[in-house]
Amino acid sequence: MATILHSDTPRWPYADRINRVDLADVQPWFEQGFRDFAAAPAASLVYGGVFACLGLAIAGLLWSTDALYLLLPASCGFLLLGPALTVGFQAISRDLERGRKPSLIHAFGAWREDAPAVFGLAAALLGVFLVWMRLSQILYALVFPPQASLSLDGLLTTTFATAGGLQFLALFGLLGAGFAAVVFAGGAFALQLMLDRKVGLMEAVGTSFAAVAANPGPMALWAALLAGLVFAGMAFFYVGLAVTLPLAGHAAWRAYRAVIKR
């Protein structure tokens, strides 16, 4: 159960807004998120389906060109853009919480409630994504065996059956973990704060960092479960994102209510 931070907790900006949570508190967020999904299935599925189609289109484009090697970093980079993509789900959960009937139109227009901050967050995440893709390309060029075939079978065989491929995979994982940690810390609760309290970008990101720093264990579990949901949706040819993204988005609103003091 969430508790208010004690006075002996290290003080950082916005620490007075943070509740301490336990590992056992994480599961109820998903249960509550599922109930939100079940209460507004049409709006949630359609909103999630838009991003599922977008992911499928990007994957199809890479598949049909000589850039198939970018499919893995592009899929992982989807996680970096995740916070900006969930604004509609946050709006749906907020409406349900307030006893209002959610609508798809409202979900798609939720960004307008604090447009400068939301666009600022989206631009920052897009910049991180572009840097991530560029560094992934450089890592591929420097480490991945140059004789590898660009077919799917060739890439998989080279990645998992050669020393160069395994080295690339290890470095790729470390690089991705670093990017994901920074993005998650800054974006875990930023969008919810923008919608709920109309705060600026820096204040929202700073509060999110404080919340993650105050609850490292539960937040690590929370991030791992969110990533698992997204990757599970991608595993079903991106179509599964129409279901897993709404679950993640609705659960994120419930996590926000538990971690950030009202």
SERO-482886 format. One record per residue (C-alpha): x, z, y; residue in one letter. Coordinates in steps of 0.5 Angstrom, whole numbers, plus 500, padded with zeros to 3 digits. Layout:
REM residues N
REC   u   w   v type
REC   X   Z   Y    A
...
REM end
This chain:
REM residues 262
REC   u   w   v type
REC 500 500 500    M
REC 503 498 507    A
REC 506 504 511    T
REC 508 504 518    I
REC 516 504 519    L
REC 519 511 520    H
REC 523 513 526    S
REC 529 513 522    D
REC 528 505 520    T
REC 534 501 524    P
REC 531 499 530    R
REC 531 491 532    W
REC 526 487 537    P
REC 519 488 535    Y
REC 520 493 529    A
REC 514 497 532    D
REC 510 492 530    R
REC 512 492 523    I
REC 509 496 517    N
REC 513 497 510    R
REC 510 494 504    V
REC 512 495 497    D
REC 513 490 491    L
REC 506 492 488    A
REC 503 490 495    D
REC 505 482 494    V
REC 500 481 488    Q
REC 494 483 492    P
REC 495 478 497    W
REC 495 472 492    F
REC 488 475 490    E
REC 485 475 497    Q
REC 488 468 498    G
REC 485 466 492    F
REC 478 469 494    R
REC 479 465 501    D
REC 480 459 497    F
REC 474 460 493    A
REC 470 461 499    A
REC 472 455 502    A
REC 474 450 497    P
REC 472 444 500    A
REC 475 445 507    A
REC 481 448 503    S
REC 482 442 498    L
REC 481 436 503    V
REC 486 439 508    Y
REC 491 441 502    G
REC 490 434 499    G
REC 492 430 506    V
REC 499 433 505    F
REC 499 432 497    A
REC 498 425 499    C
REC 503 425 504    L
REC 508 428 499    G
REC 506 423 494    L
REC 507 417 499    A
REC 514 419 501    I
REC 516 420 493    A
REC 513 413 492    G
REC 517 410 497    L
REC 524 413 495    L
REC 522 411 488    W
REC 521 404 490    S
REC 528 404 494    T
REC 535 405 492    D
REC 534 412 496    A
REC 532 415 489    L
REC 537 420 490    Y
REC 534 423 496    L
REC 528 425 492    L
REC 531 432 490    L
REC 533 434 497    P
REC 526 431 500    A
REC 522 435 495    S
REC 526 441 497    C
REC 526 440 504    G
REC 518 440 503    F
REC 519 448 503    L
REC 522 448 510    L
REC 516 444 513    L
REC 511 449 509    G
REC 510 454 515    P
REC 508 448 520    A
REC 503 445 515    L
REC 499 451 513    T
REC 496 452 520    V
REC 489 450 517    G
REC 489 454 512    F
REC 491 460 516    Q
REC 485 458 521    A
REC 480 458 515    I
REC 482 465 512    S
REC 481 468 519    R
REC 474 465 520    D
REC 472 468 513    L
REC 475 474 515    E
REC 471 474 522    R
REC 465 472 518    G
REC 465 465 521    R
REC 463 459 517    K
REC 470 455 516    P
REC 470 448 517    S
REC 475 442 516    L
REC 474 440 523    I
REC 476 447 526    H
REC 482 447 520    A
REC 485 440 523    F
REC 484 442 530    G
REC 487 449 529    A
REC 494 448 532    W
REC 490 447 539    R
REC 489 454 540    E
REC 496 455 542    D
REC 499 448 542    A
REC 506 449 545    P
REC 508 455 541    A
REC 505 451 534    V
REC 509 444 537    F
REC 515 448 538    G
REC 515 451 531    L
REC 514 444 528    A
REC 519 441 532    A
REC 524 446 530    A
REC 522 446 523    L
REC 523 438 523    L
REC 530 439 526    G
REC 532 443 521    V
REC 529 439 515    F
REC 533 433 518    L
REC 539 437 518    V
REC 538 439 511    W
REC 537 431 509    M
REC 543 429 513    R
REC 548 435 510    L
REC 545 433 503    S
REC 547 426 504    Q
REC 554 428 506    I
REC 554 433 500    L
REC 552 427 495    Y
REC 557 422 498    A
REC 563 427 497    L
REC 561 431 491    V
REC 557 427 486    F
REC 560 422 481    P
REC 561 415 485    P
REC 560 411 478    Q
REC 553 414 477    A
REC 547 410 476    S
REC 542 410 481    L
REC 536 410 476    S
REC 532 416 474    L
REC 535 417 468    D
REC 542 415 470    G
REC 542 421 476    L
REC 539 426 471    L
REC 544 425 466    T
REC 550 425 471    T
REC 547 431 474    T
REC 547 435 468    F
REC 552 432 463    A
REC 558 431 468    T
REC 562 436 471    A
REC 561 433 478    G
REC 554 433 477    G
REC 554 440 476    L
REC 558 442 481    Q
REC 554 438 486    F
REC 548 442 483    L
REC 551 448 484    A
REC 553 447 492    L
REC 546 444 493    F
REC 543 450 491    G
REC 547 454 495    L
REC 546 450 501    L
REC 538 450 500    G
REC 538 457 499    A
REC 541 458 506    G
REC 537 454 509    F
REC 530 456 506    A
REC 532 464 507    A
REC 533 462 515    V
REC 527 458 515    V
REC 523 463 511    F
REC 525 469 515    A
REC 523 466 522    G
REC 517 462 519    G
REC 514 467 514    A
REC 509 470 520    F
REC 510 466 526    A
REC 504 461 525    L
REC 499 467 524    Q
REC 502 471 530    L
REC 501 464 534    M
REC 494 463 532    L
REC 492 471 532    D
REC 495 473 538    R
REC 497 467 542    K
REC 504 469 543    V
REC 510 465 545    G
REC 515 461 540    L
REC 521 466 541    M
REC 516 472 540    E
REC 513 470 534    A
REC 519 468 530    V
REC 523 474 532    G
REC 517 478 530    T
REC 517 474 523    S
REC 525 476 522    F
REC 524 483 524    A
REC 518 483 518    A
REC 522 480 513    V
REC 528 484 515    A
REC 524 491 514    A
REC 522 489 507    N
REC 527 485 504    P
REC 525 486 497    G
REC 518 485 497    P
REC 519 479 502    M
REC 524 476 497    A
REC 519 476 491    L
REC 514 473 496    W
REC 518 467 498    A
REC 520 466 491    A
REC 512 466 489    L
REC 511 461 494    L
REC 516 457 493    A
REC 514 457 485    G
REC 507 455 488    L
REC 509 449 492    V
REC 514 446 486    F
REC 509 447 481    A
REC 504 443 485    G
REC 510 438 486    M
REC 511 438 478    A
REC 504 435 478    F
REC 506 428 481    F
REC 505 432 488    Y
REC 497 432 487    V
REC 498 439 485    G
REC 499 441 492    L
REC 492 440 494    A
REC 491 446 490    V
REC 497 450 491    T
REC 498 449 498    L
REC 491 452 500    P
REC 493 458 495    L
REC 500 459 499    A
REC 497 458 506    G
REC 491 463 505    H
REC 495 468 501    A
REC 500 468 507    A
REC 494 470 512    W
REC 493 476 508    R
REC 500 478 507    A
REC 501 477 515    Y
REC 495 482 515    R
REC 499 487 511    A
REC 505 486 514    V
REC 504 486 521    I
REC 500 492 525    K
REC 494 490 528    R
REM end
